[in-house]
């Protein structure tokens, strides 16, 4: 039976990158407190996933010494992009619904 460390390796996860992304998600949840619980949970999930899987690639591409800081930055940037995209989609849906009423 594999221990916890082996499971992280099998999934391709460096725990320090996952923690960095999780921390970024928590920061985002505090930055946008009026958004509600679901956007806060989404921020934590998006931050954790992107920091875990994109952060190490970004770190190697830019500079290897960044480590978890690169993962944190990638997670925060991803949350900003996802929030912007979701706001744009919501605005488009609202606009279409308003046009259908007219």
ABEGO torsion letter per residue (X at the ends): XBBAAAAAAAAGBBAAAAAAAAAAAAAAAAABAAAEAAAAAAAAAAAAAAAAAAAAAAAAAABAAAEAAAAAAAAAAAAAAAAAAAAAAAAAAAAAAAAAAX
